[in-house]
Amino acid sequence: MSLLSALVPLLRVYCIGLRVILHQLRRRFQPRCAPASVSPETSAQSRAGAPSLSPVFPTQNGKVAIVTGGTKGIGYQTVKHLARLGMHVIIAGNSESDGQEAVRKIKEETLTGKVEFLYCDLASMKSIRRFVQQFRAKNCPLHVLVNNAGVMLVPERKTEDGFEEHFGLNYLGHFLLTNLLLDTLKQSGTHSHSARIITVSSATHYVGKLHLNDLQSRCSYSPHGAYAQSKLALVLFTYRLQHLLTANGSHVTANVVDPGVVNTELYQHVFWVVKVVKWMTAWLFFKSPEEGASTTIYAAVSPEMEGAGGCYLYNEERTKSADVAYDEELQRRLWTESCKMVGISDEASRLP
């Protein structure tokens, strides 16, 4: 691999990250007016950068959610707030010890017993299928699926099934999981309360390039390019999924969220200089995990999102994704290729 082919994706990813950080910084110091329905105390919390989510949204008693990667960071905060709203939340994760610890802490913090952990390694198609079997054995509905888990800038390595790790775990794992749970989501959604699929992407998708002839980055591996490609694939997948759901008349919506630049453990593979800068400045420039989870929670439970699908959400607002993400032919081709990779039938081929 040439130096240039490695340097270009790196610069693109760090440039888009810097743009997001500057936007977050401006927003942090921008005065905001609290809605009439929000108390002065809640308004003060919001200005301090700690969104108070539970009082804003209606209770979710009787509803069931699955959150991948819910043991730490954004996923943990998502699980905690959904549980606080009354949802029965199932954490899907690849560490039994982290999962049980997360369940214990969330039960203590929310005083609810409606949180549990099921093992699911998104880097293993076998593990994903086993997880779905275990979930189905519970005979419970599924109202919200949050595709949150992911890896970032890992060195070149493959999943159990031989896929490049960013593409295999971040994208293909969630692609298979979503498709295997789709029937349950369709059965759980109603005309007045659609089931919801929320997929976490990032601003790096704006600089991502989808190489349909080399989705595994075999020709030229760049961790930055591979990560950005996986996040672009998630946006394309969400838009195609919503098209198919609409065509089928399903009461299920699919949306994609951008959490911003968040202070989590995902940065373990960045350059040491970046780690030092992050350690010194994250308190000011980065969002907290709770702030990072706010748009995911908004997409999962807000009445404003009822029946709305195919949206790219940032800071709880609909915004425009990368132009290439709206390419319907690219969406279709990626979907077809993904079905082949994970070994499921492409029922979408019979639809427009």
One Martini backbone bead per residue (centre of mass of N, CA, C, O) as a GRO file, in nm:
protein
  352
    1MET     BB    1   0.096   0.036   0.023
    2SER     BB    2   0.067   0.355  -0.012
    3LEU     BB    3   0.103   0.649   0.148
    4LEU     BB    4  -0.139   0.796   0.016
    5SER     BB    5  -0.364   0.574   0.069
    6ALA     BB    6  -0.333   0.627   0.387
    7LEU     BB    7  -0.347   0.945   0.420
    8VAL     BB    8  -0.623   1.034   0.307
    9PRO     BB    9  -0.821   0.900   0.509
   10LEU     BB   10  -0.698   1.023   0.761
   11LEU     BB   11  -0.750   1.324   0.691
   12ARG     BB   12  -1.054   1.302   0.653
   13VAL     BB   13  -1.129   1.205   0.938
   14TYR     BB   14  -0.993   1.440   1.101
   15CYS     BB   15  -1.145   1.672   0.964
   16ILE     BB   16  -1.436   1.588   1.040
   17GLY     BB   17  -1.380   1.582   1.343
   18LEU     BB   18  -1.308   1.883   1.373
   19ARG     BB   19  -1.577   1.996   1.274
   20VAL     BB   20  -1.750   1.870   1.496
   21ILE     BB   21  -1.607   1.995   1.739
   22LEU     BB   22  -1.661   2.292   1.664
   23HIS     BB   23  -1.967   2.263   1.668
   24GLN     BB   24  -1.988   2.175   1.965
   25LEU     BB   25  -1.859   2.426   2.086
   26ARG     BB   26  -2.065   2.631   1.987
   27ARG     BB   27  -2.314   2.489   2.115
   28ARG     BB   28  -2.225   2.499   2.413
   29PHE     BB   29  -2.223   2.842   2.403
   30GLN     BB   30  -2.513   2.843   2.312
   31PRO     BB   31  -2.797   2.987   2.366
   32ARG     BB   32  -3.089   2.827   2.514
   33CYS     BB   33  -3.424   2.763   2.491
   34ALA     BB   34  -3.668   2.649   2.680
   35PRO     BB   35  -3.927   2.476   2.684
   36ALA     BB   36  -4.230   2.505   2.838
   37SER     BB   37  -4.219   2.189   2.945
   38VAL     BB   38  -3.959   2.282   3.086
   39SER     BB   39  -3.786   2.308   3.351
   40PRO     BB   40  -3.549   2.498   3.502
   41GLU     BB   41  -3.377   2.254   3.586
   42THR     BB   42  -3.358   2.120   3.308
   43SER     BB   43  -3.233   2.364   3.166
   44ALA     BB   44  -2.972   2.368   3.334
   45GLN     BB   45  -2.876   2.088   3.252
   46SER     BB   46  -2.857   2.145   2.948
   47ARG     BB   47  -2.645   2.375   2.965
   48ALA     BB   48  -2.433   2.172   3.108
   49GLY     BB   49  -2.456   1.897   2.920
   50ALA     BB   50  -2.710   1.735   3.078
   51PRO     BB   51  -2.946   1.558   2.967
   52SER     BB   52  -3.297   1.535   3.040
   53LEU     BB   53  -3.490   1.272   2.924
   54SER     BB   54  -3.727   1.140   3.083
   55PRO     BB   55  -3.934   1.391   3.114
   56VAL     BB   56  -3.993   1.421   2.797
   57PHE     BB   57  -4.080   1.127   2.772
   58PRO     BB   58  -4.269   0.871   2.747
   59THR     BB   59  -4.363   0.597   2.863
   60GLN     BB   60  -4.253   0.225   2.811
   61ASN     BB   61  -4.448   0.027   2.904
   62GLY     BB   62  -4.418  -0.304   2.760
   63LYS     BB   63  -4.153  -0.262   2.622
   64VAL     BB   64  -3.897  -0.374   2.384
   65ALA     BB   65  -3.531  -0.389   2.387
   66ILE     BB   66  -3.235  -0.374   2.180
   67VAL     BB   67  -2.877  -0.337   2.269
   68THR     BB   68  -2.586  -0.287   2.130
   69GLY     BB   69  -2.329  -0.220   2.325
   70GLY     BB   70  -2.458  -0.179   2.648
   71THR     BB   71  -2.198  -0.163   2.862
   72LYS     BB   72  -2.098   0.112   2.723
   73GLY     BB   73  -2.133   0.427   2.689
   74ILE     BB   74  -2.379   0.492   2.480
   75GLY     BB   75  -2.523   0.222   2.531
   76TYR     BB   76  -2.556   0.247   2.837
   77GLN     BB   77  -2.724   0.510   2.833
   78THR     BB   78  -2.953   0.395   2.666
   79VAL     BB   79  -3.041   0.173   2.856
   80LYS     BB   80  -3.095   0.345   3.107
   81HIS     BB   81  -3.320   0.531   2.981
   82LEU     BB   82  -3.514   0.312   2.886
   83ALA     BB   83  -3.554   0.184   3.165
   84ARG     BB   84  -3.658   0.445   3.302
   85LEU     BB   85  -3.918   0.438   3.099
   86GLY     BB   86  -3.996   0.101   3.118
   87MET     BB   87  -3.822  -0.081   2.968
   88HIS     BB   88  -3.728  -0.381   2.825
   89VAL     BB   89  -3.379  -0.456   2.834
   90ILE     BB   90  -3.144  -0.589   2.596
   91ILE     BB   91  -2.819  -0.683   2.614
   92ALA     BB   92  -2.577  -0.690   2.350
   93GLY     BB   93  -2.276  -0.884   2.407
   94ASN     BB   94  -1.909  -0.995   2.436
   95SER     BB   95  -1.935  -0.966   2.771
   96GLU     BB   96  -2.033  -1.110   3.052
   97SER     BB   97  -1.912  -0.930   3.275
   98ASP     BB   98  -1.998  -0.654   3.162
   99GLY     BB   99  -2.299  -0.719   3.146
  100GLN     BB  100  -2.358  -0.778   3.449
  101GLU     BB  101  -2.253  -0.505   3.549
  102ALA     BB  102  -2.453  -0.328   3.393
  103VAL     BB  103  -2.708  -0.444   3.515
  104ARG     BB  104  -2.649  -0.375   3.809
  105LYS     BB  105  -2.617  -0.066   3.776
  106ILE     BB  106  -2.894  -0.004   3.642
  107LYS     BB  107  -3.070  -0.113   3.868
  108GLU     BB  108  -2.963   0.087   4.081
  109GLU     BB  109  -3.025   0.362   3.916
  110THR     BB  110  -3.347   0.278   3.830
  111LEU     BB  111  -3.512   0.063   3.992
  112THR     BB  112  -3.496  -0.187   3.781
  113GLY     BB  113  -3.561  -0.528   3.634
  114LYS     BB  114  -3.559  -0.453   3.300
  115VAL     BB  115  -3.262  -0.600   3.277
  116GLU     BB  116  -3.052  -0.774   3.034
  117PHE     BB  117  -2.825  -1.039   2.928
  118LEU     BB  118  -2.687  -1.124   2.599
  119TYR     BB  119  -2.496  -1.304   2.406
  120CYS     BB  120  -2.309  -1.114   2.137
  121ASP     BB  121  -2.111  -1.164   1.848
  122LEU     BB  122  -2.072  -0.956   1.569
  123ALA     BB  123  -1.813  -1.137   1.456
  124SER     BB  124  -2.048  -1.372   1.456
  125MET     BB  125  -2.285  -1.545   1.293
  126LYS     BB  126  -2.341  -1.768   1.501
  127SER     BB  127  -2.394  -1.581   1.745
  128ILE     BB  128  -2.632  -1.426   1.625
  129ARG     BB  129  -2.819  -1.670   1.584
  130ARG     BB  130  -2.821  -1.755   1.882
  131PHE     BB  131  -2.941  -1.498   1.996
  132VAL     BB  132  -3.210  -1.508   1.839
  133GLN     BB  133  -3.303  -1.776   1.959
  134GLN     BB  134  -3.308  -1.679   2.256
  135PHE     BB  135  -3.510  -1.454   2.212
  136ARG     BB  136  -3.746  -1.620   2.090
  137ALA     BB  137  -3.781  -1.805   2.350
  138LYS     BB  138  -3.932  -1.566   2.512
  139ASN     BB  139  -4.189  -1.458   2.364
  140CYS     BB  140  -4.131  -1.157   2.274
  141PRO     BB  141  -4.134  -0.857   2.184
  142LEU     BB  142  -4.022  -0.585   1.942
  143HIS     BB  143  -3.978  -0.225   1.937
  144VAL     BB  144  -3.650  -0.196   1.977
  145LEU     BB  145  -3.355  -0.138   1.771
  146VAL     BB  146  -3.005  -0.098   1.863
  147ASN     BB  147  -2.732  -0.020   1.652
  148ASN     BB  148  -2.423   0.040   1.834
  149ALA     BB  149  -2.196  -0.127   1.789
  150GLY     BB  150  -1.821  -0.102   1.778
  151VAL     BB  151  -1.533  -0.025   1.584
  152MET     BB  152  -1.203   0.164   1.582
  153LEU     BB  153  -0.911   0.164   1.416
  154VAL     BB  154  -0.821  -0.112   1.359
  155PRO     BB  155  -0.627  -0.338   1.282
  156GLU     BB  156  -0.562  -0.571   1.063
  157ARG     BB  157  -0.850  -0.787   1.063
  158LYS     BB  158  -1.052  -1.077   1.131
  159THR     BB  159  -1.315  -1.252   1.147
  160GLU     BB  160  -1.446  -1.559   1.187
  161ASP     BB  161  -1.560  -1.524   0.868
  162GLY     BB  162  -1.336  -1.327   0.709
  163PHE     BB  163  -1.386  -1.033   0.783
  164GLU     BB  164  -1.345  -0.728   0.798
  165GLU     BB  165  -1.398  -0.583   1.096
  166HIS     BB  166  -1.556  -0.330   1.036
  167PHE     BB  167  -1.753  -0.459   0.830
  168GLY     BB  168  -1.838  -0.711   0.998
  169LEU     BB  169  -1.933  -0.568   1.267
  170ASN     BB  170  -2.063  -0.289   1.209
  171TYR     BB  171  -2.237  -0.409   0.961
  172LEU     BB  172  -2.299  -0.720   0.910
  173GLY     BB  173  -2.398  -0.784   1.193
  174HIS     BB  174  -2.645  -0.585   1.179
  175PHE     BB  175  -2.770  -0.691   0.924
  176LEU     BB  176  -2.838  -0.972   1.030
  177LEU     BB  177  -2.986  -0.905   1.290
  178THR     BB  178  -3.214  -0.741   1.164
  179ASN     BB  179  -3.325  -0.961   0.971
  180LEU     BB  180  -3.386  -1.177   1.200
  181LEU     BB  181  -3.586  -0.951   1.358
  182LEU     BB  182  -3.809  -0.847   1.159
  183ASP     BB  183  -4.062  -1.015   1.223
  184THR     BB  184  -4.092  -0.919   1.517
  185LEU     BB  185  -4.118  -0.618   1.452
  186LYS     BB  186  -4.372  -0.642   1.271
  187GLN     BB  187  -4.553  -0.772   1.499
  188SER     BB  188  -4.514  -0.517   1.705
  189GLY     BB  189  -4.621  -0.326   1.517
  190THR     BB  190  -4.833  -0.041   1.465
  191HIS     BB  191  -5.015   0.212   1.342
  192SER     BB  192  -4.950   0.396   1.615
  193HIS     BB  193  -4.686   0.190   1.685
  194SER     BB  194  -4.393   0.170   1.577
  195ALA     BB  195  -4.134   0.009   1.510
  196ARG     BB  196  -3.771   0.049   1.587
  197ILE     BB  197  -3.475   0.137   1.396
  198ILE     BB  198  -3.144   0.204   1.527
  199THR     BB  199  -2.852   0.348   1.374
  200VAL     BB  200  -2.508   0.389   1.434
  201SER     BB  201  -2.311   0.629   1.317
  202SER     BB  202  -2.117   0.888   1.141
  203ALA     BB  203  -1.940   1.154   1.008
  204THR     BB  204  -1.743   0.965   0.845
  205HIS     BB  205  -1.939   0.902   0.606
  206TYR     BB  206  -1.871   1.163   0.437
  207VAL     BB  207  -1.567   1.016   0.369
  208GLY     BB  208  -1.669   0.767   0.251
  209LYS     BB  209  -1.589   0.460   0.066
  210LEU     BB  210  -1.747   0.238  -0.158
  211HIS     BB  211  -1.609  -0.091  -0.231
  212LEU     BB  212  -1.761  -0.332  -0.405
  213ASN     BB  213  -1.482  -0.483  -0.506
  214ASP     BB  214  -1.357  -0.410  -0.182
  215LEU     BB  215  -1.496  -0.456   0.116
  216GLN     BB  216  -1.221  -0.589   0.263
  217SER     BB  217  -0.955  -0.431   0.200
  218ARG     BB  218  -0.724  -0.596   0.034
  219CYS     BB  219  -0.568  -0.394  -0.152
  220SER     BB  220  -0.614  -0.136   0.071
  221TYR     BB  221  -0.529  -0.075   0.398
  222SER     BB  222  -0.735   0.140   0.611
  223PRO     BB  223  -0.866   0.218   0.909
  224HIS     BB  224  -1.009   0.480   0.819
  225GLY     BB  225  -1.146   0.374   0.561
  226ALA     BB  226  -1.293   0.129   0.689
  227TYR     BB  227  -1.460   0.286   0.893
  228ALA     BB  228  -1.606   0.478   0.695
  229GLN     BB  229  -1.736   0.256   0.525
  230SER     BB  230  -1.911   0.129   0.751
  231LYS     BB  231  -2.079   0.394   0.801
  232LEU     BB  232  -2.193   0.417   0.516
  233ALA     BB  233  -2.331   0.140   0.504
  234LEU     BB  234  -2.540   0.205   0.729
  235VAL     BB  235  -2.691   0.422   0.570
  236LEU     BB  236  -2.766   0.262   0.319
  237PHE     BB  237  -2.917   0.040   0.472
  238THR     BB  238  -3.138   0.216   0.600
  239TYR     BB  239  -3.266   0.325   0.339
  240ARG     BB  240  -3.333   0.049   0.215
  241LEU     BB  241  -3.503  -0.060   0.446
  242GLN     BB  242  -3.723   0.157   0.435
  243HIS     BB  243  -3.816   0.097   0.149
  244LEU     BB  244  -3.909  -0.199   0.213
  245LEU     BB  245  -4.107  -0.137   0.442
  246THR     BB  246  -4.294   0.042   0.274
  247ALA     BB  247  -4.358  -0.166   0.047
  248ASN     BB  248  -4.485  -0.372   0.278
  249GLY     BB  249  -4.647  -0.209   0.508
  250SER     BB  250  -4.482  -0.165   0.758
  251HIS     BB  251  -4.462  -0.110   1.125
  252VAL     BB  252  -4.158   0.010   1.044
  253THR     BB  253  -3.865   0.189   1.137
  254ALA     BB  254  -3.567   0.356   0.985
  255ASN     BB  255  -3.277   0.494   1.148
  256VAL     BB  256  -3.007   0.736   1.164
  257VAL     BB  257  -2.727   0.816   1.379
  258ASP     BB  258  -2.536   1.102   1.516
  259PRO     BB  259  -2.344   1.156   1.809
  260GLY     BB  260  -2.066   1.245   1.754
  261VAL     BB  261  -1.809   1.348   1.967
  262VAL     BB  262  -1.714   1.099   2.205
  263ASN     BB  263  -1.628   1.002   2.539
  264THR     BB  264  -1.471   0.705   2.480
  265GLU     BB  265  -1.309   0.381   2.421
  266LEU     BB  266  -1.260   0.398   2.096
  267TYR     BB  267  -0.952   0.549   2.112
  268GLN     BB  268  -0.722   0.317   2.140
  269HIS     BB  269  -0.614   0.341   1.811
  270VAL     BB  270  -0.492   0.599   1.823
  271PHE     BB  271  -0.274   0.821   1.834
  272TRP     BB  272  -0.089   0.931   2.096
  273VAL     BB  273  -0.141   1.231   2.048
  274VAL     BB  274  -0.449   1.211   2.052
  275LYS     BB  275  -0.472   1.097   2.336
  276VAL     BB  276  -0.354   1.342   2.481
  277VAL     BB  277  -0.552   1.554   2.378
  278LYS     BB  278  -0.804   1.415   2.483
  279TRP     BB  279  -0.726   1.409   2.784
  280MET     BB  280  -0.711   1.737   2.798
  281THR     BB  281  -1.005   1.816   2.614
  282ALA     BB  282  -1.274   1.647   2.641
  283TRP     BB  283  -1.438   1.824   2.847
  284LEU     BB  284  -1.488   2.039   2.606
  285PHE     BB  285  -1.512   1.893   2.305
  286PHE     BB  286  -1.666   1.655   2.414
  287LYS     BB  287  -1.897   1.436   2.460
  288SER     BB  288  -2.085   1.271   2.651
  289PRO     BB  289  -2.240   0.975   2.663
  290GLU     BB  290  -2.517   1.104   2.725
  291GLU     BB  291  -2.514   1.302   2.490
  292GLY     BB  292  -2.464   1.085   2.267
  293ALA     BB  293  -2.751   0.932   2.334
  294SER     BB  294  -2.988   1.136   2.276
  295THR     BB  295  -3.058   1.065   1.974
  296THR     BB  296  -3.126   0.769   2.014
  297ILE     BB  297  -3.359   0.816   2.214
  298TYR     BB  298  -3.527   0.993   2.036
  299ALA     BB  299  -3.568   0.777   1.810
  300ALA     BB  300  -3.702   0.557   2.008
  301VAL     BB  301  -3.944   0.765   2.172
  302SER     BB  302  -4.037   0.992   2.009
  303PRO     BB  303  -4.330   1.125   1.886
  304GLU     BB  304  -4.195   1.275   1.637
  305MET     BB  305  -4.103   0.971   1.514
  306GLU     BB  306  -4.368   0.874   1.429
  307GLY     BB  307  -4.346   0.712   1.117
  308ALA     BB  308  -4.043   0.788   1.081
  309GLY     BB  309  -3.821   0.738   0.799
  310GLY     BB  310  -3.511   0.777   0.658
  311CYS     BB  311  -3.327   0.922   0.876
  312TYR     BB  312  -3.092   1.179   0.965
  313LEU     BB  313  -2.954   1.219   1.295
  314TYR     BB  314  -2.872   1.535   1.469
  315ASN     BB  315  -2.937   1.667   1.753
  316GLU     BB  316  -3.247   1.586   1.717
  317GLU     BB  317  -3.215   1.621   1.396
  318ARG     BB  318  -3.281   1.658   1.073
  319THR     BB  319  -3.046   1.562   0.821
  320LYS     BB  320  -2.791   1.553   0.592
  321SER     BB  321  -2.634   1.337   0.415
  322ALA     BB  322  -2.458   1.196   0.204
  323ASP     BB  323  -2.507   1.186  -0.126
  324VAL     BB  324  -2.438   0.878  -0.175
  325ALA     BB  325  -2.666   0.763   0.021
  326TYR     BB  326  -2.902   0.827  -0.214
  327ASP     BB  327  -2.812   0.586  -0.384
  328GLU     BB  328  -3.018   0.337  -0.489
  329GLU     BB  329  -2.825   0.147  -0.640
  330LEU     BB  330  -2.620   0.119  -0.411
  331GLN     BB  331  -2.811   0.010  -0.202
  332ARG     BB  332  -2.894  -0.245  -0.360
  333ARG     BB  333  -2.610  -0.370  -0.402
  334LEU     BB  334  -2.533  -0.393  -0.106
  335TRP     BB  335  -2.766  -0.570  -0.016
  336THR     BB  336  -2.712  -0.812  -0.203
  337GLU     BB  337  -2.420  -0.866  -0.106
  338SER     BB  338  -2.490  -0.905   0.197
  339CYS     BB  339  -2.666  -1.154   0.167
  340LYS     BB  340  -2.439  -1.334   0.062
  341MET     BB  341  -2.240  -1.305   0.304
  342VAL     BB  342  -2.466  -1.409   0.536
  343GLY     BB  343  -2.685  -1.616   0.416
  344ILE     BB  344  -2.940  -1.472   0.277
  345SER     BB  345  -3.224  -1.390   0.140
  346ASP     BB  346  -3.330  -1.174  -0.138
  347GLU     BB  347  -3.636  -1.039  -0.114
  348ALA     BB  348  -3.585  -0.755  -0.252
  349SER     BB  349  -3.571  -0.856  -0.555
  350ARG     BB  350  -3.908  -0.843  -0.566
  351LEU     BB  351  -3.859  -0.542  -0.540
  352PRO     BB  352  -3.817  -0.198  -0.616
   0.00000   0.00000   0.00000
